[in-house]
Amino acid sequence: MKTFRLFAMITLLAGSLALPAHMAAADAAPKSVLQVRVVAPFVFDAIREDDIKDTLFFRVRDALETKHRGLEVKQVDGGKADAKAPVLTLSLVNWRVTHMGDIECRFAAEYSSADGKRSLGMFEGTTSSLLRSRAFIGTDFERAAEEAGRRLGEALSKQGLI
């Protein structure tokens, strides 16, 4: 009986030591990289403009990386883009509360790679905040951007770009 317990403990120990090596091998798999540049309409407050760009990037990045696990999405500012990886430019058209109380996020997307530029069209996400408290308005804006990001991810997949 003691031999059986000893064998069971050795087996569990060996299995637990092999698990991190297996997980490290899975993490070491090369990821494809997509660089994203966000262009927002002019705002008089430069800090607010950066916040808008960052928030839109993070919501779209989360939507893309959730759907495409092997994709690494990086933010690009100005001319810092790596020439080897494709660049996705998001031009924010509007991100607002409509007169009906819906939150709308709309942007145009353009994909640039070594093969050239390709316009992907307009993408829109809408969430309803009519019956919700104003305390949730920030999360409603984020949900609208994530919905638009999911639609963008579907378009990129259909065209074989990611």
C-alpha contacts under 8 A as a table, 3 or more apart, distances in Angstrom:
res1	aa1	res2	aa2	distance
1	M	4	F	5.15
1	M	5	R	6.44
2	K	5	R	5.12
2	K	6	L	6.10
3	T	6	L	5.05
3	T	7	F	6.05
4	F	7	F	5.05
4	F	8	A	6.13
5	R	8	A	5.03
5	R	9	M	6.15
6	L	9	M	5.15
6	L	10	I	6.17
7	F	10	I	5.16
7	F	11	T	6.13
8	A	11	T	5.11
8	A	12	L	6.21
9	M	12	L	5.13
9	M	13	L	6.08
10	I	13	L	5.07
10	I	14	A	6.06
11	T	14	A	5.19
11	T	15	G	6.09
12	L	15	G	5.07
12	L	16	S	6.10
13	L	16	S	5.17
13	L	17	L	6.23
14	A	17	L	5.18
14	A	18	A	6.23
15	G	18	A	5.16
15	G	19	L	6.23
16	S	19	L	5.24
16	S	20	P	7.35
17	L	20	P	6.30
17	L	21	A	7.32
18	A	21	A	5.34
18	A	22	H	6.35
19	L	22	H	5.12
19	L	23	M	6.21
20	P	23	M	4.95
20	P	24	A	6.00
21	A	24	A	5.08
21	A	25	A	6.26
22	H	25	A	5.15
22	H	26	A	6.41
23	M	26	A	5.09
23	M	27	D	6.30
24	A	27	D	5.05
24	A	28	A	6.10
25	A	28	A	5.04
25	A	29	A	6.73
26	A	29	A	5.60
30	P	70	G	7.86
31	K	70	G	5.10
31	K	71	L	5.55
31	K	72	E	6.16
32	S	70	G	6.40
32	S	71	L	5.06
32	S	72	E	6.04
32	S	162	I	7.99
33	V	71	L	5.93
33	V	72	E	4.77
33	V	73	V	5.91
33	V	74	K	7.31
33	V	85	A	6.10
33	V	86	P	7.53
34	L	71	L	7.12
34	L	72	E	6.18
34	L	73	V	4.88
34	L	74	K	6.30
34	L	85	A	6.23
34	L	86	P	5.67
34	L	87	V	6.20
34	L	88	L	7.10
35	Q	73	V	5.77
35	Q	74	K	4.79
35	Q	75	Q	5.78
35	Q	76	V	6.13
35	Q	81	A	7.19
35	Q	85	A	6.77
35	Q	86	P	6.13
35	Q	87	V	4.64
35	Q	88	L	6.02
36	V	57	F	7.44
36	V	73	V	6.91
36	V	74	K	6.03
36	V	75	Q	4.97
36	V	76	V	5.69
36	V	87	V	5.63
36	V	88	L	4.69
36	V	89	T	5.78
36	V	90	L	7.27
37	R	75	Q	6.05
37	R	76	V	5.01
37	R	77	D	6.26
37	R	87	V	7.07
37	R	88	L	6.16
37	R	89	T	4.70
37	R	90	L	6.15
38	V	53	K	5.74
38	V	56	L	7.67
38	V	57	F	6.76
38	V	76	V	7.95
38	V	77	D	7.97
38	V	89	T	5.87
38	V	90	L	4.79
38	V	91	S	6.04
38	V	92	L	7.34
39	V	53	K	7.00
39	V	89	T	7.26
39	V	90	L	6.01
39	V	91	S	4.67
39	V	92	L	6.11
40	A	49	E	6.95
40	A	52	I	7.36
40	A	53	K	6.37
40	A	91	S	6.08
40	A	92	L	5.06
40	A	93	V	7.51
41	P	92	L	6.70
41	P	93	V	7.18
42	F	49	E	7.36
43	V	46	A	6.65
43	V	48	R	7.28
43	V	49	E	5.85
45	D	48	R	5.36
45	D	49	E	6.38
46	A	49	E	5.02
46	A	50	D	6.33
47	I	50	D	5.20
47	I	51	D	6.26
48	R	51	D	4.95
48	R	52	I	6.18
49	E	52	I	5.14
49	E	53	K	6.30
50	D	53	K	5.08
50	D	54	D	6.05
51	D	54	D	5.13
51	D	55	T	5.96
52	I	55	T	5.27
52	I	56	L	6.11
53	K	56	L	5.32
53	K	57	F	6.10
54	D	57	F	5.06
54	D	58	F	6.14
55	T	58	F	5.21
55	T	59	R	6.24
55	T	142	E	7.76
56	L	59	R	5.30
56	L	60	V	6.15
56	L	142	E	7.78
56	L	145	A	6.43
57	F	60	V	5.27
57	F	61	R	5.86
57	F	75	Q	7.10
58	F	61	R	4.99
58	F	62	D	6.06
59	R	62	D	5.23
59	R	63	A	6.32
59	R	142	E	6.37
59	R	143	R	7.97
59	R	145	A	5.95
59	R	146	E	5.16
59	R	149	G	7.16
60	V	63	A	5.10
60	V	64	L	6.17
60	V	145	A	6.58
60	V	146	E	5.61
60	V	148	A	7.55
60	V	149	G	4.50
60	V	150	R	7.48
61	R	64	L	5.17
61	R	65	E	5.98
61	R	73	V	6.02
61	R	149	G	7.58
62	D	65	E	5.28
62	D	66	T	5.91
62	D	146	E	7.45
63	A	66	T	5.34
63	A	67	K	6.47
63	A	146	E	5.62
63	A	147	E	7.67
63	A	149	G	5.50
63	A	150	R	5.37
63	A	153	G	7.52
64	L	67	K	5.40
64	L	68	H	5.93
64	L	71	L	7.72
64	L	73	V	7.86
64	L	149	G	6.62
64	L	150	R	6.49
64	L	153	G	5.62
65	E	68	H	4.98
65	E	69	R	5.49
65	E	70	G	7.59
65	E	71	L	5.93
65	E	72	E	6.92
65	E	73	V	7.23
66	T	69	R	6.10
67	K	150	R	7.80
67	K	153	G	7.48
68	H	71	L	5.65
71	L	162	I	7.77
76	V	79	G	7.69
76	V	80	K	6.16
76	V	81	A	5.87
77	D	80	K	6.10
77	D	81	A	7.63
78	G	81	A	7.75
81	A	87	V	7.41
82	D	85	A	5.85
83	A	86	P	7.45
83	A	114	A	7.86
84	K	114	A	7.61
85	A	113	S	6.96
86	P	111	Y	7.09
86	P	112	S	5.61
86	P	113	S	4.43
86	P	114	A	7.37
87	V	111	Y	5.93
87	V	112	S	5.10
87	V	113	S	6.42
88	L	109	A	6.73
88	L	110	E	5.68
88	L	111	Y	4.59
88	L	112	S	6.27
89	T	109	A	5.60
89	T	110	E	5.16
89	T	111	Y	6.49
89	T	112	S	7.92
90	L	107	F	6.20
90	L	108	A	5.68
90	L	109	A	4.70
90	L	110	E	6.73
91	S	107	F	5.32
91	S	108	A	5.09
91	S	109	A	6.40
92	L	95	W	7.51
92	L	106	R	6.30
92	L	107	F	4.27
92	L	108	A	6.54
93	V	105	C	7.91
93	V	106	R	5.54
93	V	107	F	5.00
93	V	108	A	7.09
94	N	104	E	7.36
94	N	105	C	5.88
94	N	106	R	5.39
94	N	107	F	6.96
95	W	103	I	7.26
95	W	104	E	5.47
95	W	105	C	4.26
95	W	106	R	6.31
95	W	141	F	7.55
96	R	103	I	5.67
96	R	104	E	5.44
96	R	105	C	6.71
96	R	141	F	7.90
97	V	100	M	7.90
97	V	101	G	5.82
97	V	102	D	5.54
97	V	103	I	4.54
97	V	104	E	6.29
98	T	101	G	5.30
98	T	102	D	5.29
98	T	103	I	6.27
98	T	104	E	6.93
99	H	102	D	7.46
100	M	130	L	7.42
101	G	128	S	6.65
101	G	129	S	5.89
101	G	130	L	4.92
102	D	126	T	6.59
102	D	127	T	5.69
102	D	128	S	4.41
102	D	129	S	5.53
102	D	130	L	6.51
103	I	126	T	5.52
103	I	127	T	5.24
103	I	128	S	6.15
103	I	129	S	6.75
103	I	140	D	6.59
103	I	141	F	6.04
103	I	144	A	6.47
104	E	124	E	7.05
104	E	125	G	5.86
104	E	126	T	4.55
104	E	127	T	6.75
104	E	141	F	7.49
104	E	144	A	6.08
105	C	124	E	5.55
105	C	125	G	5.23
105	C	126	T	6.42
105	C	141	F	7.49
105	C	144	A	5.63
105	C	145	A	5.55
105	C	148	A	6.87
106	R	122	M	6.91
106	R	123	F	5.61
106	R	124	E	4.35
106	R	125	G	6.57
106	R	145	A	7.97
106	R	148	A	7.15
107	F	122	M	5.65
107	F	123	F	5.52
107	F	124	E	6.68
108	A	120	L	7.37
108	A	121	G	5.56
108	A	122	M	4.33
108	A	123	F	6.22
109	A	119	S	6.32
109	A	120	L	5.34
109	A	121	G	5.83
109	A	122	M	6.46
109	A	123	F	7.60
110	E	117	K	6.90
110	E	118	R	5.71
110	E	119	S	4.42
110	E	120	L	5.49
110	E	121	G	7.44
111	Y	117	K	5.68
111	Y	118	R	5.13
111	Y	119	S	6.30
111	Y	120	L	6.92
112	S	115	D	7.62
112	S	116	G	5.69
112	S	117	K	4.31
112	S	118	R	6.34
113	S	116	G	5.37
113	S	117	K	6.46
120	L	155	A	7.57
123	F	148	A	5.50
123	F	149	G	7.75
123	F	151	R	6.63
123	F	152	L	6.42
124	E	144	A	7.85
124	E	145	A	7.91
124	E	147	E	7.44
124	E	148	A	4.80
124	E	151	R	7.75
125	G	143	R	7.90
125	G	144	A	4.56
125	G	145	A	5.94
125	G	146	E	7.27
125	G	147	E	4.79
125	G	148	A	4.22
125	G	149	G	7.90
126	T	143	R	7.93
126	T	144	A	4.88
126	T	147	E	7.23
126	T	148	A	7.91
127	T	140	D	6.36
127	T	141	F	7.81
127	T	143	R	6.80
127	T	144	A	5.46
128	S	131	L	7.86
128	S	140	D	7.63
129	S	132	R	5.15
129	S	133	S	7.74
129	S	137	I	7.18
129	S	140	D	6.77
132	R	136	F	6.87
133	S	136	F	5.87
133	S	137	I	7.44
134	R	137	I	5.24
135	A	138	G	7.47
136	F	139	T	5.48
136	F	140	D	6.27
137	I	140	D	5.00
137	I	141	F	6.31
138	G	141	F	5.23
138	G	142	E	6.43
139	T	142	E	4.95
139	T	143	R	6.08
140	D	143	R	5.04
140	D	144	A	6.25
141	F	144	A	5.26
141	F	145	A	6.44
142	E	145	A	5.12
142	E	146	E	6.17
143	R	146	E	5.02
143	R	147	E	6.16
144	A	147	E	5.18
144	A	148	A	6.39
145	A	148	A	5.13
145	A	149	G	6.11
146	E	149	G	4.82
146	E	150	R	6.14
147	E	150	R	5.10
147	E	151	R	6.41
148	A	151	R	5.14
148	A	152	L	6.24
149	G	152	L	4.93
149	G	153	G	6.17
150	R	153	G	5.00
150	R	154	E	6.30
151	R	154	E	5.11
151	R	155	A	6.34
152	L	155	A	5.12
152	L	156	L	6.21
153	G	156	L	5.07
153	G	157	S	6.15
154	E	157	S	5.10
154	E	158	K	6.14
155	A	158	K	5.13
155	A	159	Q	6.26
156	L	159	Q	5.32
156	L	160	G	6.17
156	L	161	L	5.18
156	L	162	I	5.95
157	S	160	G	4.98
157	S	161	L	6.06
157	S	162	I	5.64
158	K	161	L	7.80
